Amino acid sequence: MEIGAALFLGFIVLQRLSELVIARINTARLMARGAYEVGAGHYPVMVAMHSLWILCLIMFGMGQPVSPGWLAIFAVLQVLRVWILATLGPRWTTRIIILRAPLVKRGPFRHLRHPNYVLVVAEIIVAPMVLGLVWVAVLFTLLNAAMLWVRIRAENRALADLREL
């Protein structure tokens, strides 16, 4: 068994589970402040897709050698992940939660409208490549593109009137 693959996969699972906890807490707090959710219909599909991605990584990546170059790129992406989460703070969630307040325009949001989606696109490619799973990177990049087409349209419609605040 390749210990590097097991550690890498364990990191991804723990990271995603901890993010779900943070997202649930932040969502509840935002809703208590009068926020509301949009695009809830596609959320279970998104969760299923990401869960299947992780399952494929585990099933086909366990025991695979770890590519140091791809792992370095993944590590850089984690710095971006922390920057995004820190910038949004209590407003970060996995759902589209709309709070009637000015949009965050600092940190990576100064440069990109949806930096978290850019990060997720990169991770969906890079994490499988760490384990040499090209087909997982390709398949889930296509699935994620379809998901983001739906999700970003829903989010942009909901945020349109907040861009003026």
C-alpha positions as CSV (number, residue, x, y, z in Angstrom):
1,M,0.0,0.0,0.0
2,E,1.3,3.4,-0.9
3,I,1.3,5.5,2.3
4,G,1.5,8.8,0.3
5,A,-1.8,8.1,-1.5
6,A,-3.5,7.1,1.8
7,L,-2.3,10.3,3.5
8,F,-3.3,12.5,0.5
9,L,-6.8,10.9,0.3
10,G,-7.3,11.1,4.0
11,F,-6.5,14.8,3.8
12,I,-9.1,15.4,1.1
13,V,-11.8,13.5,3.1
14,L,-11.0,15.3,6.3
15,Q,-10.9,18.6,4.6
16,R,-14.2,18.2,2.8
17,L,-16.0,16.9,6.0
18,S,-14.7,19.8,8.0
19,E,-15.8,22.2,5.3
20,L,-19.3,20.7,5.4
21,V,-19.4,21.4,9.2
22,I,-18.2,25.0,8.7
23,A,-20.7,25.5,5.9
24,R,-23.6,24.2,7.9
25,I,-22.7,26.5,10.9
26,N,-22.3,29.5,8.6
27,T,-25.5,28.7,6.7
28,A,-27.5,28.6,9.9
29,R,-26.0,31.9,11.1
30,L,-26.6,33.6,7.8
31,M,-30.2,32.4,7.8
32,A,-30.7,33.7,11.3
33,R,-29.6,37.1,10.0
34,G,-32.3,37.0,7.3
35,A,-30.5,35.4,4.4
36,Y,-32.2,33.0,2.1
37,E,-31.1,30.2,-0.2
38,V,-31.4,30.1,-4.0
39,G,-30.6,27.2,-6.3
40,A,-31.4,24.6,-3.7
41,G,-32.7,22.2,-6.3
42,H,-29.2,21.5,-7.8
43,Y,-27.4,21.2,-4.4
44,P,-28.1,17.5,-3.9
45,V,-26.8,16.8,-7.4
46,M,-23.6,18.8,-6.7
47,V,-23.1,17.0,-3.4
48,A,-23.5,13.6,-5.1
49,M,-21.1,14.6,-7.8
50,H,-18.4,15.7,-5.4
51,S,-19.0,12.6,-3.2
52,L,-18.6,10.4,-6.3
53,W,-15.4,12.2,-7.2
54,I,-14.0,11.5,-3.8
55,L,-15.1,7.9,-4.0
56,C,-13.4,7.5,-7.3
57,L,-10.2,9.0,-5.9
58,I,-10.3,6.5,-3.1
59,M,-11.3,3.5,-5.1
60,F,-8.8,4.0,-7.9
61,G,-6.2,6.1,-6.2
62,M,-5.4,4.0,-3.1
63,G,-2.1,2.4,-3.6
64,Q,-1.1,4.6,-6.5
65,P,2.2,6.5,-6.4
66,V,2.0,10.2,-5.6
67,S,3.3,12.7,-8.2
68,P,5.4,15.3,-6.4
69,G,4.8,17.9,-9.1
70,W,1.1,17.6,-9.0
71,L,1.1,17.4,-5.2
72,A,3.0,20.7,-5.1
73,I,0.4,22.3,-7.3
74,F,-2.3,20.9,-5.0
75,A,-0.5,22.4,-2.1
76,V,-0.6,25.8,-3.8
77,L,-4.3,25.4,-4.4
78,Q,-4.8,24.8,-0.6
79,V,-3.2,28.2,0.1
80,L,-5.8,29.7,-2.3
81,R,-8.5,27.7,-0.5
82,V,-7.5,29.2,2.9
83,W,-7.3,32.7,1.4
84,I,-10.9,32.4,0.0
85,L,-12.3,30.9,3.2
86,A,-10.6,33.5,5.3
87,T,-11.8,36.4,3.1
88,L,-15.4,35.3,3.2
89,G,-15.2,34.3,6.9
90,P,-18.7,33.6,8.2
91,R,-20.2,34.2,4.8
92,W,-18.6,31.2,3.3
93,T,-20.9,28.2,2.6
94,T,-21.4,25.4,0.1
95,R,-24.9,26.6,-0.7
96,I,-26.0,29.8,-2.5
97,I,-27.0,31.9,0.5
98,I,-28.0,35.5,-0.2
99,L,-27.6,38.0,2.5
100,R,-28.8,41.5,1.8
101,A,-25.4,43.1,2.4
102,P,-22.6,44.4,0.2
103,L,-20.7,41.7,-1.7
104,V,-17.2,40.9,-0.5
105,K,-14.8,42.7,-2.8
106,R,-11.4,42.1,-1.1
107,G,-8.9,39.3,-1.2
108,P,-9.3,37.1,-4.2
109,F,-12.7,38.7,-4.9
110,R,-10.9,41.8,-6.1
111,H,-9.6,39.8,-9.0
112,L,-12.3,37.2,-9.7
113,R,-16.0,37.1,-9.3
114,H,-16.1,33.4,-8.4
115,P,-12.6,32.5,-7.1
116,N,-14.0,29.5,-5.2
117,Y,-15.3,28.0,-8.4
118,V,-12.0,28.5,-10.1
119,L,-10.3,26.7,-7.2
120,V,-12.8,23.8,-7.3
121,V,-12.2,23.4,-11.1
122,A,-8.5,23.3,-10.5
123,E,-8.8,20.8,-7.6
124,I,-11.1,18.5,-9.6
125,I,-8.3,18.3,-12.2
126,V,-5.2,18.4,-9.9
127,A,-6.2,15.9,-7.1
128,P,-6.7,13.0,-9.5
129,M,-3.5,13.9,-11.3
130,V,-1.6,13.6,-8.0
131,L,-2.5,9.9,-8.2
132,G,-2.2,9.5,-12.0
133,L,-6.0,9.3,-12.6
134,V,-6.3,11.2,-15.8
135,W,-9.7,9.7,-16.6
136,V,-11.1,10.9,-13.3
137,A,-9.8,14.4,-13.9
138,V,-11.4,14.5,-17.4
139,L,-14.7,12.9,-16.4
140,F,-15.3,15.1,-13.4
141,T,-14.1,18.2,-15.1
142,L,-16.9,17.7,-17.7
143,L,-19.5,16.9,-15.0
144,N,-18.4,19.9,-12.9
145,A,-18.6,22.2,-16.0
146,A,-22.2,21.2,-16.4
147,M,-22.8,21.8,-12.7
148,L,-21.1,25.2,-12.7
149,W,-23.1,26.3,-15.7
150,V,-26.3,25.8,-13.7
151,R,-24.9,27.0,-10.4
152,I,-23.1,30.2,-11.5
153,R,-26.2,31.3,-13.5
154,A,-28.4,30.8,-10.4
155,E,-25.9,32.7,-8.2
156,N,-25.4,35.6,-10.6
157,R,-29.1,36.1,-11.0
158,A,-29.5,36.2,-7.2
159,L,-26.6,38.5,-6.7
160,A,-27.4,40.9,-9.5
161,D,-29.2,43.4,-7.3
162,L,-26.6,43.2,-4.5
163,R,-23.8,44.3,-6.8
164,E,-25.0,47.9,-6.4
165,L,-24.8,47.9,-2.6
